[in-house]
Amino acid sequence: MAWRMPAEWTQHEKTWMAWPSADYTLGETEADAEEAFLTWANVANAVAQFEPVNMVVRKQDHQKARGMLAENIELVNFDLNDGWMRDIGPTFVKNEAGEIAAVDWVFNGWGAQGGWAAWEADAPIASLVAKHEGVERLASTLVNEGGGIHVNGAGTVLLTETVQLGKERNPDLSRQEVEAEIHRQLGTNRAVWVRRGLTRDYEIFGTRGHIDIVACFVNEDTILFHDQQDESHPDFSVSHEVKRTLEEAGGFNLISMPAPKTLKDEHGWVDYSYINHYVVNGGVILCAFEDENDQVAKAILERCYPDRDVVLVDARALFARGGGIHCITQQQPK
């Protein structure tokens, strides 16, 4: 019986997250670490208002996590290198009988990035989660992460060339071979390729182009895309290219999601993006940046999801570490 990845807006059994543990995630000071813990906890507690949450946590971090997380969040003890559950965890799929399975992609630290990425503990997380849930593990030979894909649940997947086709991940595979494996695992039959991701995502702690801060489906035929409207920002041209690519693909309604007005932080051009939200049962958890466009983004998502509550959670500490709310969450379908 064929497996298929359901769209994110379909009903969830639960959400999986992972407690931050890496040196680069925790930062250089105790204050940096507390900022990371608080931000992960804020996201988890927001999600837990809508659906169950399982938080993977190292044994030595159990007490800290328990003290900051809502009582209804279950702690699951596995060793970890990182807190980006979308990427290190499984991609859940479902068959027509309603059975759930877990796709276990090869994880190599976002392209074996030296100097900061480690993945010896992260690499088996997907299989450990599958075993914990008692579901079939579907092993893939493709180097890939959950943040590198986005599906509409009706056969189409969004991808970026610099991720799945990059020499750091799958240097010996052709586009056709990558597509075949993606379709085999996700039950899709059409791939829409965006050439690259946002500029900051190619710097330190970046993923080299994950799609989930660039574009996402909000229903089967509508795509929300990151629209950097300030000509001084290098993502101005990226946004235009992404829009053109999606228009040329055909068959989709496109909605512009204006980027935050904030252009830089202390490290340079930001990749702040409202695309990196997470759809939960009855709600949407949306990245906030203390920016005037926060409310603009909230209004757009309220129109896209009129039956869901849109909750803003400050995501600046996440983006400073290389990701956002979608990057630290992973849905398990009901």
VEXNURO-251149 format. One record per residue: z, x, y of N, C-alpha, C in turn; residue in one letter. Coordinates in steps of 0.05 Angstrom, whole numbers, plus 5000, padded with zeros to 4 digits. Layout:
ZXYZXYZXYA ...
***
This chain:
500050174976500050005000500050185025M 498350125044497950295067500250285086A 500750515099502850535119501650525147W 503150415166502250395193504650435212R 504150575234506250605254506250365273M 508450205273508449975291508650065320P 507749895338508049955367510949955374A 511650105395514450145402515749885411E 514249695420515449445430516049245408W 515349305383516049135361519049175355T 520148995339523048995334524049255320Q 526249365330527449605318529749535301H 530149695280532649695264534749835280E 533950075291535850245306534350455321K 535750605337534650845350536151085340T 534551305336535751565329535751745353W 537951895356538152095377539452345365M 539552565380540852815371542452925394A 544853005389546653115410545753395418W 545653455444544653715453546453945443P 545154155434546754375423545554655429S 543054665438541754925442542755055468A 542755325468543655465492541955395517D 539255375513537655315536538055025546Y 538754845527539254565535541954545549T 543954695540546554675551546854845577L 545055035581545155185605547055425604G 547455545627549055795628551955755635E 552655515644555455475653556555225639T 559155195641560454965630559554715644E 559054735670558054505686555354415676A 553654615670550954555659551154395633D 552954495616553354365590554354075593A 556254045611557353775616555153585627E 553453695643551253535654549353445631E 548853625612547153545589548553335572A 551053385565552553185549552552915562F 553152915588553352655603550652515603L 548452665607545852535608545052415582T 545352575560544752465533546552215527W 549052235535550852015530550051765546A 549251805571548451575587546051435575N 544151585565541851465552542651315527V 544251445510545151325485546651065490A 548451075510550150845515548450615527N 546350685542544550475552542950345529A 541950505511540450405488542350225471V 544850315468546750175450547449895460A 546749835486547149565496545149375484Q 542949485472540849315462540449325432F 541149555420540649585391542449815380E 542749825354544450045342543250315348P 544950515350544150795354545550975334V 543951145321545051355304544651625319N 546851765323546752025338547252245318M 545152415314545552655297547152855313V 549252965300551053145315552053355295V 552353605305553553815289556553755286R 557653845264560553785258562353895281K 561654125292563354245312563154095339Q 561053915342560753765366561653475363D 562653405340563353135333565353015353H 567453155358569553055375568553015404Q 567053205414565953175441564152935443K 562352905424560552675424561952415422A 563952405404565352155399566752065425R 567752255440569252185464567552085487G 564852135485563052055507561251825500M 561151755475559251545465560651285460L 559151065463560250795458561150785429A 563150615424564350595397562350505376E 560250355384558350245365556150445358N 556250685369554250895362555351045338I 553651055317554451195292553751485294E 555551665287555051955287554252035259L 552052185257551052285232551152595233V 552552715215552953005216550753165201N 549053285217547053475207547153715226F 546353955216546054185234543654145252D 543754255276541654225296541054475311L 538654505321538054705341537754575369N 537154315369536154185393536953895395D 536353775418536953495422534653305426G 532153405420529753255425528853105400W 530152875395529852735370527052625366M 525652555387522952455385521152665370R 521752915374520053125364521053245338D 523653265335524653395310525053185288I 525352935295525852725275523252615263G 523552425245521152315232519752115250P 517252065245515751835256515851615235T 517051395241517351185222514851005220F 514050935196511750765191512650535172V 510950335170511650095156509249995140K 509649855117507449745103507549435104N 505549305092505449015094507648875080E 508949015062511348895048513848925064A 513649055088515949095105517649335098G 516649505079518149745072517649955094E 519750135098519650345118519350615104I 517850785116517651065107517851245131A 518251505126518651695148516651925145A 514951945165512952165166514452415175V 514152625159515452885165513253085173D 512753105199510853295209512053585206W 510353785207511354055209512254105237V 514754195241515754255267516054555270F 514854675291515054965295515855045323N 517654875335518654955361516554925383G 514954705383512954655403510954875406W 510054975383508055185383509355465381G 511555485366512955735362513355895387A 514655765406515055885433517356085431Q 516756335436518756545434520656545457G 523056655453524956695474526956475478G 526256235470528156015474528155815451W 525855765439525755565418526655675391A 528255515377529155575350528955315334A 528255335309527755085294528555095265W 530055295257530755315228532555075220E 534154975238535754735231534254475237A 532554485258531054245265528854175245D 527654375233525354325215525954125193A 528354125180528853935159530053665168P 530353625194531753385204530253125195I 527653125196526152885188526752815159A 526753005142527252945113530152865109S 532052975124534852895122535252615132L 533952535153534052265163532952065142V 530652135131529451965110531351925087A 532652145078534552125056536951955064K 537951985088540151835098539551535098H 537051465105536251185106535251075079E 534951255060533951165034531051075034G 529451205051526551125053524851355043V 522451295036520551495027519851695049E 519751945042518852155060515952205056R 514352195077511452255075510952525088L 510652725071510352995082507553045092A 507353145117504753215128504653525131S 502153625130501753905134500953965163T 500853755180500153785208502553865225L 502154075242504254135262503953935284V 506053785289505853565308508653475315N 508953325337511553215345511152925354E 513252775353513152495360512352445389G 512952635407512152615434509252665439G 507852765418505052825421503252595413G 504352365406502752135397503851885411I 502051695415502851425424500951225413H 501951015399500150825386500450545398V 498350385394498450105404499049915381N 499450015357500049845334497649695323G 495349735335492949595327490649785322A 491350035314489250215305488650455323G 489750455347489050675366491450855371T 490851115373492951315379491951485402V 493751545421493151725443494152005436L 492552205442493152485435492352665458L 493352915458492453115477491353365463T 489053455473487753685459489453925458E 491053985479492554235480494954225461T 495653985450497853965431496653995403V 495453785392494653795364492453995358Q 490754055378488554245374489154525384L 491554565395492254825406492655035385G 491955285392492155505372495055555364K 496955465380499755505374500755325351E 499255105346500154915326498354905302R 495754835306493954795284491354955289N 491555215289489155385297486855365277P 487355295253485255295233484055025227D 484854815242483954545237481954465259L 479954315251477954205269479153945281S 477853845302478653585313478453365291R 476353375275475953175255478153185234Q 479053425227481153455207483853365218E 484353425243486853325256486853025257V 484652905266484452615267484852485240E 483652605220483852495193486852485184A 488252695189491152705181492852515198E 492252505224493652315241493252025231I 490751955226490051685217491251625190H 491351825172492451795145495451725147R 496851865165499751825167500451575183Q 498951515204499751305223498351035217L 496251045200494750795195492950725218G 492250915235490450875257487550925249T 485650845265482850905259481250985284N 482651005307481351095331483251275346R 482251515354483751705370482551735397A 484151705418483251745445484552005455V 482852205460483852475467483852515497W 486152585508486452685535486352985534V 485053115553484653405551487253555552R 488953485571491453645576493653465587R 496053575588498253435599498853525628G 501353475636502153535664502753825667L 502553925691502654215697505254345688T 507454225695510054345689510454375659R 509054205644509454205615508254445601D 506954625616505954875605507555115613Y 509855065627511655275635513955285615E 515955445621518255485603519555215597I 520255175572521454925561519354705559F 516854755564514854545562513754515534G 512454285529511354225503508354295500T 507254395522504354455523502654195522R 503653985534501953755539502453495525G 505053435519505553185505504452945521H 503452755505502152515517504252325529I 506752345520508652135528509852165555D 508852355571509452345600506852305616I 504652265602502052235614500951955613V 501051835589499951565586501251425562A 501451165563502651015541501550735540C 501550615517500850335515503250155523F 502649925535504649725540504049465525V 501549445516500749245496498249355482N 497149195464494949305448492549405463E 492049285487489649365502490149455530D 492749525536493349605563494849875563T 493850065579495050335581496150375609I 498550475609499850555634499450855637L 498450955660497951235663499451355687F 500251595685501651745706499751795729H 500451705753498651735775499951895798D 499452155798500452325820498652285844Q 499752165865498152085888498252285911Q 499752495908499952695929497952925923D 496052965941493953155936494953445934E 497353495945498353775944499453845916S 500053645900501153705873498853755853H 499153965836496954025817496353795798P 498253615794497753385776496053175789D 495453195814493553015827490853015812F 489853255807487353275792487653195763S 489953255751490453175723490352875721V 491652735739491752445738488952325740S 487252435758484552335760482952385735H 483352615723481952675698482852485675E 485452435673486452255653485351975657V 485451885682484351615687481351595679K 479851795686476951795680476551805649R 478151965635477951975606478451705594T 480551575603481251315591479251095598L 478151115622475950925630473550965612E 472851215607470451275591470851205562E 473451205553473951125525473250835521A 473750665541472950385541474750215524G 474849955532476349765517479249725526G 480149855547482849835556483149745585F 485249595590486049545618487849775626N 487449885649489050115659490850025682L 493350115681495250065702496250325712I 496050365738497050605751500050595753S 501450805744504350835748504751065768M 505151005794505551225813507651415805P 507051675809509151875804511351855824A 513651955818515751975839514752135863P 515852065886515152205911516152495911K 518252545895519252825893517153005881T 516553225894514453405885515453655872L 517753755881518654015871521654005866K 522554175848525454235845525754535850D 528054645843528554935849526755115833E 525355015812523655185795520655145802H 519954955819517154915825516354625823G 513654585818512654315816513954165793W 514853915798516153765777514053605761V 514853525736513153345720514653075717D 516253005737517652745736515652525730Y 516352355711514352155703515851905693S 514951675702516051415693514751325667Y 512651465658511351405633513351455610I 515151635614516951725593519351535590N 518851275591520951075586521051015556H 523050855549523450785520523850485518Y 522250355502522350065498524250005475V 526249845480528249765459528249465456V 529849365437530049075432531148935457N 529448795471530348645494530548805520G 529749055519530149225543528149455545G 528149585567526649835572528550025586V 528850265575530550475588528650655603I 528950645630526950775648528151015662L 526651235663527551475677527751415707C 530051505718530451485747530851765758A 530151805784530152065796531452055824F 532851845830533851805858531551835877E 529351695871526851715886526051435895D 524651425917523851155928522051005909E 520651145891518851015873520250905847N 522850965845524350855822524050555820D 524450425842524250135842521450035839Q 519450185848516650115844516050125814V 516950335800516550355772517950135757A 520350075765521949855752520449585754K 519249535778517849285782515349275765A 513949495762511549505745512249445716I 514349575706515149525678516249245674L 517449135694518348855692516048665689E 513848725702511448565699510148605671R 510248855662509148915635510848795613C 513448785617515348685597517148465609Y 515948225615517548025630519947915615P 520047955589522347855573524348065567D 524148295580526048515575527448595601R 529948695598531348805620530649095624D 529949175648529249455653531649595665V 532649795651535149935659534350225668V 535250295692534750565702536950755694L 536150995684538151205677537051465690V 538751605704537951855717537052055696D 534552145699533352325679532752605690A 533752665714533052925725534053155708R 536453125697537553345680535853375654A 534653165645532953185621530353335628L 529053255650526553385658526953675665F 529253745676529854025681529954195656A 530454055633530654195607528154155590R 526154025601523654015587522753745576G 524253525582523453265571524553035587G 524652805574525552565587526852375567G 527152125575528551925558527051875532I 524351845534522851795510523052035491H 523352275501523452515485525952545468C 528152405476530652435462531352195445I 529452005443529851765427527651735407T 528251605385526151545365526851285351Q 524951105351525450835340525050825310Q 526750675297526350605269525750315267Q 523350235258522549955258524349785240P 524549535246526049345230524449285205K 
***
